[in-house]
Amino acid sequence: MKRVGKMLLYLHIPYCDSKCHYCSFNSYVDKFDTRQSYMRALYRQLAFELERFDAKPGSIETLFIGGGTPSTIAPELYAPLFELLTPYLKKDAEMTSEANPNSASRGWLAGMKALGINRISFGVQSFDAAKLKALNRAHSPKEAIEAIETAHSLGFGHLSLDLIYNFRGDTGSLLLSDIDQAFMLPIDHISAYELTIEAKTAFTKDPKARQESETLARFVAKLIQERGFTQYEISNFGNYQSRHNQGYWKLENYIGAGAGAVGFLGNKRYYPQTDIDAFIAKPLKISEEKLTKSNLLTEKIFLGLRSTIGVKRALLSSDEQMRADYLVKKKKLFFDGFGYQNPDFFLADEIALYLLK
């Protein structure tokens, strides 16, 4: 198996205070009594993956704890994982944890910072109370503001927040208010996601919860960029650009540990069990998917075109290069001497399909 020195690490925490109506992630609101057992199982899988990935000292460049809601797990339950990981973490590793404003208390934030977390990504979604209620979010606008300010006061170097747009009833004035409030806070990154209706979510029974408006999508991106944040992927903006995010888009190797996580090494994806109880019982029961060269090329093209990573010319066949060069002439792509850059991420999928036809 091909070994690569550097890698990313993702840890999945499948517990949530409440299930948001749009959420399709593997998360539970009714199994909190399993948390200690789950974290022990997560430790077992992580130890196994460090061997599988042939991890060396300093080889983990980024860590991302996602969910679910990582702030539903006390810092002391994370401590054994960090003891295991410390030798493998690069000295300046970017270490991010997601958090919900209602559960990211000062004590939780301080405990995570003591473990080494240096970046917090807050699930805010909106600063409008009615919209938060309609999305079934568990926090208030005030709690979101206070949680971010608390994290800043504790000395976290990087803070991010998520916003959702194109929810039913979203208007330019509401989104302008959300973005203005976001930029009053000490953040250096925003993830702005267009609402999608995923299978097996509450919104599948209410498909009109999503509104179709490319105009609003472009409006949101324009507002955020006008306030000084660079758009480095269709949904991500910042004067700090997440190294973990970029690693995914470059298809770098990453360990995925936890119920519902995904790992990637060379040309294989690894899938632990999604059910919490099944994962606790057998954390090393992991299925594999082998990707073809065509699968990997397709992913590199789609991911590259929806981000500033772009697509290297050498990856493309002669026919694909010809089509890409045609798009350069039409100013739909730019060629920088090595690869193709997409100036309009909102057209990424259409351009990718044209290249691959």
N, C-alpha and C positions, 0 to 999 in steps of 0.2 A: 504494500500500500504506500502511496506517495505521502511523504511527510513534509510539512512546511513549518518553518520555525515559529512564525507568528500566528496568532489566532485571536478570535473574539470569544467571549463567554456570555451566554444568556441564561438566567435563572428565572423559572416561572413560578409565581405564587398564585395559586388558583382560588384564593378567598376574596370575597367582596362583601361590603356592608349592604349593598343593594345591587340588583341587576338592572343596569341601564337598558332602556327600551331598544337601543340600537346595537347593543353589545353581542358579538358573536364569538368572543374569546372564551377559552375554557376557564370558566369561573363558577364558583358556588357561593351561596349565601347561607347554607344550612349545615355546614360540616366543620364548624370552628373547633369542635372537640378533638379533631384529628390533627391539629396543627403541629404538636410536638412530634407525633409519629411521622407526619409528612416531612418535616425538616430533617429527621434522621434518615428517612428514605432518600431524600434529596442529596444528603451527604454521601450516601452509598453510591448513588448513580454518578455523582460528580467525581468521586475517587476513581471509579471505573473509567469514566470518560477521559480523565487526565492521562491515564495509561494508554487508552485506545488512540488518543491524539498525540501520544509521545511528547507530552508537554515538557518543556525544559524551563529552568529558572529564568524568569523575566519574559517568557514567551507570550503571556496573555496581555494584549495591548489595551483591551477595553473590556469592561464588565457592565452588563445592563440587567437590572432586576426589574422584571415586568409582571404583568398579571392580566386579570385579577387586580388586586390592590396590595402591593408590598407593604404599605403602612398598616395593614392589619396584623402583621407579624412583629412581635417585640424584638428589639435589637439583640437581646441576649440569645434568642433562638437562631439568629444569623451568625453569632460569634464563632461556633465550631467550623462553619463553612469558610469564614475568613482566615481562621487559623490554618486550615488545609490549603487555602489558595495563596496565602502571603508569599511563599517562595516562588510561585509561578507568575506573579503579577509584575509587569514592567514598572520601573520606579515612578514614571510619570503617567501611569495608566489612567485613562478616563474611566471613572466608576460612577455610574448613574443608577439611581433608583426612581421608579415612578412612585407617586404618592397622591392620595386624595386629600383635599384640604380638611375634611372633617376628621380624619384619623391621623394626620401628620402633626401630632402635638409637638410642642417644644422639646419634651423629653424624648420622643421618638426621633426627631431630627438630630438632636444632640448625640443620641446613642448611635445613629447611623454614621454621623460624621466621625465619631471616635473610632469606628471600625474602618474608616478610610473612604467612605463615599464622598465624592467631591462635586457631584452634580445631581440636582433633583429636577425631575420632570413632573409638573403638577397637572393632574387631570381637571382642568377648570371648565372647559367647553363653552361657557358664557358667563357674563357678569349680570345677566338679566334674570331676575328671580322667577318670572313666569316661565321662561324658556327652560331653566334648570328643572323646574317641577315637571314640565311636560316631557323632558328627557329622562325623568326619574333619577336625577342626580341627588346625592345624599347631603350636599353642602349648600350653603347660602353664598351670595356674592361676598358678604363681609368675611366669612370664613376663608374664602379663597384669597382675598387681599391680605388678611392677617397671617395666613400660613406662609405666603411668599415673603412677606416682610420679616417674619420670624426666621425663616431659613437664611435670609440675607444677613440678619443681625448675628446669626451664629457663625457666619464666615464661609458659607458655601461659595466656591469660586464661580460656579455656573448654574443658572436657574432657567428653566424652560416652562412654558405652559402650552396646553392644547386648547384650541378653539374649534368649534363645529359650525359650519355654515350650510346653507341651502336646506335648513329645516323649515317645515311649513310655517309661514308667517314671518320668516326672516326678511328684513328690509335693509336698504342701504343705511338708514339712520341707526337701526339696532346694531348692525355690524360695525359701523363707525364708532358707536359708543363702546362696544366691546374692545375694539382695537385701541381706542384712545385710553381706556382704563388699563389695558395691558401695558401700554408704554409709559404709564405713570408708575409702574412697578420696576424693581431692580432685576429685570430679566435680560438675558442676552440671546434668547432663542424662542421662537414660536413655531408650533406645528399646527397648521390650519387644515382641517380635514373636511372634505365635502361629505355630508351625510349619505350613507348608502344603506339600502334595506337588505340585510343579510338573512339567509334562511335560519329558521328556528329562533328568531328574535321576536320581541313583542310587536315590533313595527311591521312584521309580515302580515299582521291582521289589520294594519293601518297604513297601506302603501302610500297614501297621500301625505304622510308625514314628511316625505321628501318632496322638495320642489326642484324642478329642472330650470336652472338659470346659469348659463355660462357667463352672462353679464355680471352676476353677483360674484361668481368665482374669480373672475378677472379683477373685479372691484376690490375684493379682499386682498388679493396678491399685490395690487397696485398700492393700496393704503399701507400695507406692511413695509413694502420697499421704500415708499416715500418717507417713512420714518427711520430709515437707515439700515434696515435688515436686508441682507442679500438673500435672494431666493436660490438655494442650491439644490433643490429637488422640488417636485410639483407641490408638495405639502409642507416643506420645511424651509424656514427662514432664520437668519441670525447673523450677528457679527461674531458669533462663535458657531462653528459648524461641527456637529457631532461626529467624532471619529468612528463611533460604533455604527451609526447610520450609514456612513460612507463605506464601511467595511462590508456591510450587507450588499450594497449596490455594486461593489466590486467583486462580489462572490468570493470573498476571502473565507477561509475555514473558520467555522465557529462551533463551539460546544453548545448544545442545547440541553439543559437539565431541568427536570420537573415534569409534572403531568401536563401534557399538551405542548411541551416545548418541541423545537425542531433543531437538529444538529446538521452540520454540513462539513464533509471532508473529502476533498478531491473531486470525485464524481458520485458521491453517495450522500443521501439524506437519511437521517436517523430520527425515528419517532418513538419516544417513550409512550406508555399508555396514558390515555387522557383521564380516565376515571380515577378519582383520588384514592379510593379504597383499593382498587386494583394496583395502582402505582405503589402504594405503601406496602402491599403484600409482595410485589415483585418489581422493584425499581429497575432491575436489569433486564426486564423483558422489553426489548427494543426492536422494532421492525426497521427494515432497511428498504430504500428505494435507490436503484442504480439509474443515473441519468446518462443519456446518450450525448454525444458531441453536439448533435442538433439541438437537444434540450438546453444544454448549457449556452450555446450560441444565441438561441432565442432569448433566454433570460438576460444575457449580457446586453443584447441590443435593446430590449424593452427597458431594462433598468438604466442603462447608459443614457438613453434618449430622454428619460424623465428626470435626469439629474445633470449636474455639471461634469460628471465623469466622462460622458460622451462614449463614442464607439471607435475603437482603433481600426484604421483602414485595413490592417493586415488580417483582421478577423473575418473580413467579408470576402465572398467569392467574387470573381470578375464581374458577374452579372449584378451582384449586390453593390459593388463599387460603382458600376456604371449608373445604377439608379440613384445612388447617393450623390454622385457627381452632378447628375441632373438636378437634384434638389438643391445643391449648392448654387447652381446657375439661377435657380428660381428663388434663391435667398431663403429657402426653408431650412437649410443647414449651413453651417460654416465649417470650412476645413482649416485646421490649424497647423498642417504639415505632418501630423501624425495620425489624426483621427477626426471624426465629425462631431461637432457640437450643435445642440439643438437650442435655438434662441427662444422657442415657445414651448414650454413643457406641456401646455394644455393640448398640443397637437402630437404628443409623443407616441401614443398608441397608433394613430393613423399613419404616421411616418414609419414606424416599425413594421406595420403590416405591409406597407408599400415596398419597403426594402426586402422583405422576406417572401414576397409573392412568387 
